[in-house]
Amino acid sequence: MVFNTASGKVTFSGDSIQTLNGSYNFPFKKLAINKSGGFITANSTLSVDDTLFLSKEHF
């Protein structure tokens, strides 16, 4: 996961499995999912206030 403070964008990338757990609502301004492999799982609520970027086939 990478957070760009200039753009306010959080990017999930790479080939490992990534998981968001908990009862917390994860608010993002800009969220990018750019997985080269593996997958990302959200076991909680996600909200995106601005832009959702989806690339690659793994999400």
C-alpha positions in Angstrom: 0.0 0.0 0.0 1.3 3.5 -0.9 -0.1 6.8 0.2 0.6 9.8 -1.9 0.2 12.9 0.3 0.3 15.3 -2.6 -2.7 13.8 -4.4 -4.4 12.1 -1.4 -4.4 8.8 -3.3 -4.0 5.4 -1.6 -2.7 2.7 -4.0 -2.9 -1.1 -3.4 -0.4 -2.8 -5.7 2.0 -5.7 -5.9 1.5 -9.5 -6.0 0.8 -10.3 -2.4 -2.6 -10.8 -0.7 -3.8 -7.7 1.0 -6.7 -7.6 3.5 -8.6 -4.8 5.2 -10.3 -6.1 8.4 -12.3 -4.7 11.2 -15.5 -3.0 11.9 -14.1 0.4 10.9 -15.4 2.3 7.8 -12.3 2.9 5.7 -12.8 6.3 4.0 -10.5 7.1 1.1 -10.4 10.3 -1.0 -8.8 8.5 -4.0 -8.3 4.8 -4.1 -6.3 2.9 -6.7 -6.2 -0.9 -7.0 -3.4 -1.9 -9.3 -2.5 -5.6 -8.5 0.0 -7.5 -10.6 -1.1 -10.7 -8.7 -2.6 -11.9 -5.5 -5.8 -10.1 -4.5 -7.3 -7.6 -2.1 -10.2 -8.4 0.3 -12.2 -5.8 2.2 -14.0 -7.4 5.2 -15.4 -4.0 6.1 -17.0 -1.0 4.5 -15.0 1.2 2.1 -16.0 4.6 1.0 -14.4 6.6 -1.8 -15.1 10.4 -1.8 -13.5 11.3 -5.1 -12.1 8.7 -7.6 -11.8 4.9 -7.7 -9.0 3.7 -10.1 -9.2 0.0 -11.1 -6.4 -1.5 -13.2 -5.2 -5.0 -14.0 -7.4 -8.0 -13.5 -6.7 -8.8 -9.9 -9.0 -7.1 -7.4 
